[in-house]
Amino acid sequence: MARLADRHPANVDGRWYVDTRCIDCDVARHHAPDLIAALPDGKSVVARQPATPAEELQMWRAAVACPTKSIGTTDRAPAPADVFPWELTPGVFLLGHNDRRSFGAHAWWVPRSDGGLMVDAPHWSADLVTALEARAGVADVLLTHRDDIADAAKYADHFGARVWIHEDDRDAVPFATHTITGVEPTELRPGVLVFPVPGHTRGSVLYLVDREHLFSGDSLAWSWRRDDLVAWEDVAWYSWSAQLRSLRRFADAGLPFSWVLPGHGKWHGAPPAEMHDRLVRLLDRLAGSRAS
């Protein structure tokens, strides 16, 4: 729960506020970019109070997703029950309840007739479990890398789900039931392709679901500030050059995707040809910056 006593003094007057425990993970600004702004030190504050029911819902998503629970209302109103899972695009849900241990990484859920997919994991939430149980549940927990595990073990145990991780990040996930090997793309189950992309971590992977939804972990994202695809050299813990080679292999494979759905960074959808062209241009720019 947000702490009114720690309300940041730079918040605009009104019911909603952010307290000073913000860790600059950018999650709240992804959900409510027109309402929540960053100060020069990266801390988030409420820049404008919501004026419509849609904006009020944006603030609730930001509040429930916030990994430090720093967003709240002066009247301590409880969150609506149906804030998450949120169907971002048909067939893909954002789970919210981002976890501080993952520095606020997003986690995703795809309901399928043969059992739901959880991509990375959120903080444990009984309300979220109830919502997933009422739908397709969770048959597989697909971890993109070692950093964004959060409460994956609890969710996997509760749902009896398989847990997938690349062998090179396996030491961070002792509860994993299945390992991904090598660097070649592999179909884990019908419509679910894993594409290893060592770089951010040695065991980072992409998951491409139904040749449409690309769950990219921390290897690739959308920047709402730049309005384009991005990748970050300063968080390439294993190897930036390996990450560029990995993403180039993915681009060269020509696998279609119309959504990028990251752990960190913003999500975005566009026609597959546009997404592919943007990826190629990004890699060309990054290669050029290394050469200069």
C-alpha positions as CSV (number, residue, x, y, z in Angstrom):
1,M,0.0,0.0,0.0
2,A,1.2,3.5,-0.8
3,R,2.4,5.5,2.2
4,L,0.6,8.9,2.4
5,A,3.2,10.1,4.9
6,D,5.9,9.6,2.2
7,R,4.0,11.3,-0.5
8,H,6.4,12.9,-2.9
9,P,6.2,16.7,-2.7
10,A,6.3,17.0,-6.5
11,N,3.0,15.3,-7.0
12,V,0.2,17.5,-8.3
13,D,-2.6,18.3,-5.9
14,G,-5.4,15.7,-5.8
15,R,-6.5,12.3,-4.8
16,W,-3.7,10.2,-6.5
17,Y,-0.1,10.3,-5.5
18,V,3.2,8.4,-5.7
19,D,5.4,8.0,-2.6
20,T,9.1,8.3,-2.4
21,R,9.9,4.6,-2.5
22,C,9.7,4.6,-6.4
23,I,12.7,2.8,-7.9
24,D,12.5,4.3,-11.5
25,C,11.4,1.0,-13.1
26,D,9.2,2.9,-15.6
27,V,6.2,0.5,-15.0
28,A,3.7,3.1,-13.9
29,R,4.7,5.4,-16.8
30,H,4.0,2.5,-19.3
31,H,0.5,2.2,-18.0
32,A,-0.3,5.9,-17.5
33,P,2.2,7.9,-19.6
34,D,-0.1,11.0,-19.7
35,L,-0.7,11.0,-16.0
36,I,2.6,9.9,-14.4
37,A,5.9,11.6,-15.2
38,A,9.5,11.1,-14.3
39,L,11.5,13.7,-12.4
40,P,15.2,14.4,-13.3
41,D,16.3,11.8,-10.8
42,G,14.0,9.2,-12.3
43,K,11.4,9.2,-9.6
44,S,7.8,9.0,-10.7
45,V,5.1,11.5,-9.6
46,V,1.5,12.2,-10.6
47,A,1.7,15.0,-13.2
48,R,-2.0,15.1,-13.8
49,Q,-5.0,13.7,-12.0
50,P,-7.2,11.3,-14.0
51,A,-10.2,13.1,-15.6
52,T,-12.1,10.2,-17.2
53,P,-13.1,6.6,-16.2
54,A,-10.5,5.3,-18.7
55,E,-7.7,7.4,-17.1
56,E,-8.8,6.2,-13.7
57,L,-8.4,2.6,-14.8
58,Q,-4.9,3.5,-16.2
59,M,-4.0,4.7,-12.7
60,W,-5.3,1.5,-11.1
61,R,-3.2,-0.6,-13.5
62,A,-0.2,1.5,-12.6
63,A,-0.9,1.1,-8.9
64,V,-1.4,-2.6,-9.0
65,A,1.6,-3.2,-11.2
66,C,3.9,-1.0,-9.2
67,P,6.6,-3.3,-7.6
68,T,7.1,-1.0,-4.6
69,K,3.3,-0.3,-4.1
70,S,4.1,3.4,-4.2
71,I,1.0,4.6,-6.0
72,G,-2.3,5.1,-4.2
73,T,-5.1,7.4,-3.3
74,T,-5.5,9.7,-0.3
75,D,-8.8,7.9,0.7
76,R,-7.0,4.5,0.6
77,A,-9.5,3.1,-1.9
78,P,-9.1,-0.6,-2.6
79,A,-8.2,-1.6,-6.2
80,P,-11.1,-2.9,-8.4
81,A,-11.1,-6.7,-8.6
82,D,-10.7,-6.9,-12.3
83,V,-7.6,-4.7,-13.0
84,F,-5.5,-7.7,-14.0
85,P,-5.2,-9.9,-16.0
86,W,-5.6,-7.2,-18.6
87,E,-6.2,-8.4,-22.2
88,L,-3.8,-6.1,-24.0
89,T,-4.5,-7.6,-27.4
90,P,-6.7,-10.6,-28.3
91,G,-5.3,-13.7,-26.7
92,V,-2.5,-12.0,-24.7
93,F,-2.9,-10.7,-21.1
94,L,-0.6,-8.6,-19.0
95,L,-0.5,-9.9,-15.5
96,G,0.5,-6.8,-13.5
97,H,1.7,-7.4,-9.9
98,N,5.2,-6.7,-11.1
99,D,7.9,-7.8,-8.6
100,R,10.7,-5.8,-7.1
101,R,13.0,-8.8,-7.3
102,S,12.7,-8.5,-11.1
103,F,13.1,-4.7,-10.9
104,G,9.5,-4.4,-12.0
105,A,9.6,-6.7,-15.1
106,H,6.3,-7.4,-16.8
107,A,4.9,-10.9,-16.9
108,W,2.4,-12.3,-19.5
109,W,-0.3,-14.9,-19.9
110,V,-1.7,-16.6,-23.0
111,P,-4.8,-18.7,-22.5
112,R,-4.8,-21.8,-24.8
113,S,-7.1,-24.8,-25.2
114,D,-4.2,-27.1,-24.4
115,G,-3.2,-25.1,-21.2
116,G,-2.2,-21.5,-20.5
117,L,1.3,-20.0,-20.9
118,M,2.8,-17.8,-18.3
119,V,5.8,-15.9,-19.7
120,D,8.1,-14.8,-16.9
121,A,6.3,-14.4,-13.5
122,P,4.7,-11.7,-11.4
123,H,4.6,-11.3,-7.7
124,W,2.3,-13.9,-6.0
125,S,-1.3,-12.8,-5.9
126,A,-4.3,-14.8,-4.7
127,D,-6.6,-12.7,-6.8
128,L,-4.5,-13.3,-9.9
129,V,-4.5,-17.1,-9.2
130,T,-8.3,-17.1,-8.9
131,A,-8.6,-15.2,-12.2
132,L,-6.3,-17.7,-14.0
133,E,-8.1,-20.7,-12.5
134,A,-11.4,-19.4,-13.9
135,R,-9.9,-19.5,-17.4
136,A,-7.2,-21.8,-18.9
137,G,-4.9,-22.0,-15.9
138,V,-1.2,-22.4,-16.4
139,A,0.4,-25.4,-18.1
140,D,3.8,-23.9,-18.9
141,V,5.9,-21.2,-17.3
142,L,8.2,-19.9,-19.9
143,L,11.2,-18.0,-18.5
144,T,13.0,-15.7,-20.8
145,H,16.2,-15.5,-18.7
146,R,17.5,-15.7,-15.1
147,D,16.5,-12.2,-13.9
148,D,12.7,-12.1,-14.1
149,I,11.7,-15.2,-12.1
150,A,9.9,-13.6,-9.2
151,D,7.3,-16.1,-7.8
152,A,7.5,-18.5,-10.8
153,A,8.1,-21.4,-8.4
154,K,4.9,-20.7,-6.5
155,Y,2.8,-20.4,-9.6
156,A,4.3,-23.5,-11.1
157,D,3.7,-25.5,-7.9
158,H,0.1,-24.3,-7.6
159,F,-0.8,-25.1,-11.2
160,G,1.4,-28.2,-11.6
161,A,3.0,-26.4,-14.6
162,R,6.1,-27.3,-16.5
163,V,8.9,-24.7,-16.1
164,W,11.2,-23.9,-19.0
165,I,14.6,-22.1,-18.9
166,H,17.7,-22.2,-21.1
167,E,20.4,-24.5,-19.7
168,D,22.9,-21.6,-19.5
169,D,20.6,-19.9,-16.9
170,R,19.5,-23.1,-15.3
171,D,21.5,-22.5,-12.1
172,A,19.2,-19.6,-11.2
173,V,16.0,-21.8,-11.5
174,P,16.6,-25.0,-9.5
175,F,12.8,-25.8,-9.8
176,A,12.8,-25.9,-13.6
177,T,11.4,-29.1,-15.1
178,H,12.6,-28.6,-18.7
179,T,15.8,-27.0,-20.1
180,I,16.3,-25.4,-23.5
181,T,19.7,-26.2,-25.2
182,G,21.9,-24.7,-27.8
183,V,21.1,-21.7,-30.0
184,E,18.8,-23.3,-32.6
185,P,15.1,-22.4,-32.6
186,T,12.9,-25.2,-31.2
187,E,9.1,-25.8,-31.0
188,L,8.3,-26.5,-27.4
189,R,4.7,-27.3,-28.1
190,P,2.4,-26.5,-31.1
191,G,2.6,-22.8,-31.9
192,V,5.3,-22.0,-29.3
193,L,8.8,-21.5,-30.7
194,V,11.8,-20.7,-28.5
195,F,14.7,-18.8,-30.1
196,P,17.9,-18.5,-27.9
197,V,19.4,-15.1,-28.0
198,P,22.5,-15.0,-25.7
199,G,23.5,-11.5,-24.8
200,H,21.5,-9.9,-22.0
201,T,22.3,-13.1,-20.1
202,R,24.0,-16.2,-21.5
203,G,20.7,-18.1,-21.4
204,S,18.3,-15.4,-22.7
205,V,15.6,-16.6,-25.2
206,L,12.7,-15.2,-27.2
207,Y,9.4,-17.0,-27.2
208,L,7.3,-16.6,-30.4
209,V,3.7,-17.7,-29.9
210,D,1.5,-18.4,-33.0
211,R,4.0,-16.5,-35.2
212,E,2.5,-13.3,-33.9
213,H,3.4,-12.6,-30.3
214,L,7.1,-12.1,-29.5
215,F,7.9,-12.4,-25.8
216,S,11.3,-10.8,-25.7
217,G,12.4,-10.6,-22.1
218,D,15.1,-8.0,-21.7
219,S,16.6,-8.6,-25.2
220,L,14.3,-6.3,-27.2
221,A,11.5,-3.8,-26.4
222,W,9.6,-0.9,-27.6
223,S,10.5,2.7,-26.4
224,W,7.4,4.9,-26.1
225,R,9.7,7.9,-25.9
226,R,11.6,7.0,-29.2
227,D,8.5,5.4,-30.8
228,D,10.7,2.5,-32.0
229,L,12.3,-0.8,-31.1
230,V,15.2,-0.6,-28.7
231,A,17.9,-2.8,-27.2
232,W,20.2,-1.7,-24.4
233,E,24.0,-2.2,-24.3
234,D,24.2,-1.1,-20.6
235,V,22.2,-4.2,-19.5
236,A,23.9,-6.7,-21.7
237,W,25.3,-8.6,-18.7
238,Y,26.7,-11.5,-20.7
239,S,27.8,-9.9,-24.0
240,W,26.6,-7.0,-26.1
241,S,28.3,-8.3,-29.3
242,A,26.6,-11.7,-28.7
243,Q,23.3,-10.0,-28.2
244,L,23.6,-8.1,-31.5
245,R,24.6,-11.4,-33.3
246,S,21.7,-13.2,-31.7
247,L,19.1,-10.6,-32.7
248,R,20.6,-10.5,-36.2
249,R,20.1,-14.3,-36.4
250,F,16.5,-13.8,-35.4
251,A,16.0,-11.0,-38.0
252,D,17.6,-13.1,-40.7
253,A,15.3,-16.1,-39.9
254,G,12.4,-14.0,-41.1
255,L,10.0,-15.2,-38.5
256,P,6.9,-13.0,-38.5
257,F,5.8,-11.2,-35.4
258,S,3.3,-8.4,-35.0
259,W,3.7,-7.7,-31.2
260,V,6.8,-7.2,-29.1
261,L,6.0,-8.0,-25.5
262,P,9.0,-7.4,-23.2
263,G,9.9,-7.8,-19.6
264,H,11.4,-4.3,-19.4
265,G,10.3,-1.6,-21.7
266,K,7.0,-0.9,-23.5
267,W,4.9,-3.3,-25.5
268,H,3.8,-2.5,-29.1
269,G,2.0,-3.9,-32.1
270,A,2.4,-3.3,-35.8
271,P,2.2,-5.2,-39.1
272,P,4.8,-8.0,-39.3
273,A,6.6,-6.4,-42.2
274,E,7.0,-3.1,-40.3
275,M,8.2,-4.9,-37.2
276,H,10.8,-6.8,-39.2
277,D,12.0,-3.6,-41.0
278,R,12.3,-1.8,-37.7
279,L,14.3,-4.6,-36.2
280,V,16.7,-4.7,-39.2
281,R,17.1,-0.9,-39.0
282,L,17.7,-1.0,-35.2
283,L,20.4,-3.6,-35.7
284,D,22.0,-1.6,-38.5
285,R,22.1,1.5,-36.3
286,L,23.6,-0.4,-33.4
287,A,26.2,-2.0,-35.6
288,G,27.0,1.4,-37.0
289,S,27.4,2.9,-33.6
290,R,29.8,0.2,-32.6
291,A,31.9,0.7,-35.7
292,S,32.1,4.5,-35.3
